[in-house]
Amino acid sequence: MTILVTGAAGFIGFSVCQRLLARGERVLGLDNLNDYYAVSLKQDRVHELTRAHGQAFEFVKADFAERDELTAAIDGKDIDAIVHLGAQAGVRYSLHNPHAYVRSNLVGHLNLLEVGRHANIRHLVYASSSSVYGGNTKLPFSVEDRVDRPLSLYAATKKADELMSEAYANLYRFPLTGLRFFSVYGPWGRPDMAMWIFTKAILSGQPVMLFNNGDMRRDFTFIDDIVSGVVACLDNPPADDGQVKAGGSTSPHRLYNIGNHRSEELGRMVSLIEQACGREAIIELHPMQPGDVADTFADIDAISADLGFHPTTPIDEGIPKFVEWYRNYHKI
């Protein structure tokens, strides 16, 4: 049996593939290798998976938003489960290229739901986002909170994915789990994320831009903890028993926050990067950007109670690991 992982050349998708392959699974990795950020980094991730795991990992370059490409990619494959992590990411980019989000996050998500229900898979785990909490001010964010005030189109598409998944779980009774990720960072991370941007700026002597005049807090979650949560969810599909699941569904569909359960000040993050780099940052303060939020903080009680998920990596340990990887990767 094979596990299909979409977004396999992306940060979280690559890391999930690593974990699944390390425990002996066969993985079909699918990614369109788009140029939202450096394609070379995505290719390096794929090469690393192929180098380390050989024929247990099969990579197909395909766009899951194109039904014909997706159908061809999985033709003849005995798909047991799906981890759907591919998406058009990024809050700020959605202000400039909204159609990319509708195509990838809405049409693409629907295509994967259709694959799941026709293939009679045992479980589909998909990526949502902490961005769905939008303008909420009650902290920490809970999966029981209302999430109907998105501050960006990206957030709106992720909420729409949750709604489509609820409809499919109700109609076709196949198990689905949506995961609201919180500020994921670590080795092989994304160049559009703050951890990478700040590290690059500090090492090159460029200014670090802090928005909302630096008054920002994030629930930074180390990649190894994220992967542990994803795999725990994959291994434990929600039951079709009519009971209320995390997020409120009585269908076989649940929603979980995956975060570090700590909201850290942005300044503390910068300080830890400075220490790891051995250099001081040049700070520039700027007003809040459109679509952004000042605070994120994950209530992880639901996933902890159901699956025993407990993050183990504080930023004091995770940030030096990221900076070490960054310097090795760029040979700095």
Secondary structure, DSSP 8 states (H G I E B T S, - for coil): -EEEEETTTSHHHHHHHHHHHHTT-EEEEEE---SSS-HHHHHHHHHHHHHHHGGGEEEEE--TTSHHHHHHHHTT--EEEEEE------TGGGGT-HHHHIIIIIIHHHHHHHHHHHHT-S-EEEE--GGGGTT--SSSB-TTS-----SSHHHHHHHHHHHHHHHHHHHH---EEEEEE-SEESTT--TTSHHHHHHHHHHHT-EEEESGGG--EE--EEHHHHHHHHHHHHHS----SS---TTS-SSSEEEEEES-S--EEHHHHHHHHHHHHTS--EEEE----TT--SB--B--HHHHHHH-------HHHHHHHHHHHHHHHHT-
